[in-house]
Amino acid sequence: MTRLLIKKVIHESSLLFVACASMLFVFCWARVWILCQFDLQQFRPLLEQLRPFEKYLPIPLEQILTYSGALAMTYHEPVLILCILVWSVARGSDVVSGEINRGTLEMLLAQPITRLQLLWTHALVCSVGLGLLCLVVWLGLAVGIHTNTVREQIVPTIELNIPFTPLRVPLRIGAARQFDSPLSEHVDSALLIAPSCQLFAFGFFMYGLSVLCSSFDRYRWRTLGIVISVYVIQFLLLLLSRATDWTGWMGYFTFLSAYQPDTIVHFSRRTATDAWWLIVPADRRSVSWPYWLGPLGLTGLLLVLGLLFLVGASWRFRTRDIPAPV
């Protein structure tokens, strides 16, 4: 019976998965291609004008002028976040309240399965689907990195010594030469594995929250409204926590403070193993990484919170009465 339940969940979510996966892969590859069409250094004057808004960013503005930093910002793109939210919230809200709303839960529970089997089968299938979506994100970026080139410019210069001084002045001696080089020479796709793992943790947190709200409700539309409202409130708390110093304490009340994929890339750009630290030593904490939990620690925090939501949903679903279909 469990196999039939797994097939049922896969059948219900297959169309949504294909749509999200296709959109994510195309978007991530196109994001890399668009990035390669610009010389990032030309944006330096514009970024200097945006210096007052730097406090709303988790990384310095100078990091955006690097290819690794610009690619890491992909994990905050609305299209990518929307696809992950659509999968997590849509599948999570369907576990209990969706079945009740359609009047099919009683028929499912009349079969030789328990309520916990029903809930955790949904969780297993949807978590695997979420992991595959995050893998698609990384593959889209990796394929884009290895199939695109960037235009570089070399200006031939010599250094002219000023007599009786230690100064050396660069002097241009010819026309600038432009050539194309593979983007893979500037960015290592392995650097984006840790952010993709944290994207999975973010989606798993939202899935657990959706299942928890679904286990308390009987109408799917209301479950969707509650989860989306919680996310909007959390996002507002994140913005307020970065607006001023006296509102910084609000960052402790939003899970989005633990979602730092671009900061992970900035922190581990010199040593890739830094992306897998559970706890950051005090001497390594700075403006680029002010947290005592490391990148792996923040990812684990989101996973643990999502798992606790699923445990709470299991308790509620196991003890609640199932209303009759109307």
C-alpha positions, 0 to 999 in steps of 0.5 A: 500500500505504501508503494501505491501511496508513493505513486499517487504522490508522485503522480500528483506532483509530477506536472508541478515538478517538471514545470519548476525544474524546466523553469529553474534550469533555463533561468539559471543558464540564462542568468549566467549568459546574461552576466557574461554579456557585461563587463562588471567593472563598468558598473562600479560608478553605478554601485558607488551611487548605491552605497547607502543601500549596502546595509540591505545586502549581506555582502559588500558591493565590491563582491557583486563586481566579481563573477562568483559574487554576481552568480551567488546573487542568483539564489536571491532572484525572485524567479528562483525563490518563487519556484522553490516556494511554489513547490514547497508550499503547494505540496506541503499544504496538500498533505492534510488540508488539501485532502480534506478540502477535496473530500479524499482523506477519508477514503485514503485513511480507509485503506491499510495505512496509518496517518503517519505513513500518509504524512511521512510518505508525502514528506519523503517524496516531496523532499526528494523532489525538492532536492532534485530541484536544487540539483537542477539549479546547480546544474543550470549554473554549472552548465552556464559556467562551462558553456559561456565565455567572458570578454577580457581586455589587456592594455599593454603597459610598461612601468616607468621609473622616476629618477631619484624616487622609488615611484614607478608609473605605468605607461600605456604603449599600445592599443588595448587587446580584447579576447574571450576566455571561458567563464570556468577560468574565473568561477569554480562551479563547486563553489556553488554546491554549498549555496545549493544545499542551503537552498534545499534547507530553505525549501525544506523549512517552508515545506515543514511550515506548510505541512504544520499549518495544513495539519491544523486546517481543513481548507487549503486556500486558508493554509496557503494564505497563512503560510504566505503571510508568515513568509511576507512577515519574515521578509519584512522583519529581515528588511527592518533588521538591516534598516537601522542599528536599533532595529537589528534585534529583529533579525533574531526573529526571522528564519531568513537571517539563516539563509545566506547563500551569497555570504557563503560564497563570499566567505569561502571564495579563498578556501572552499572548505570554509563553506562546510564549517559548522561553527566559525572560530571567533578569530574568523568572524568579521563583517563578511561572516558575523555569525558564530554558526558556520555555513553548514551550521546555518543550513543545519539550523533550517533543516532542524527547524523544518524537521521539528515542524514535521514532527509537530504536524505528525502529532497534530494529524495523529490526534485531530478529528477528520471533518466529514467532507462537505 
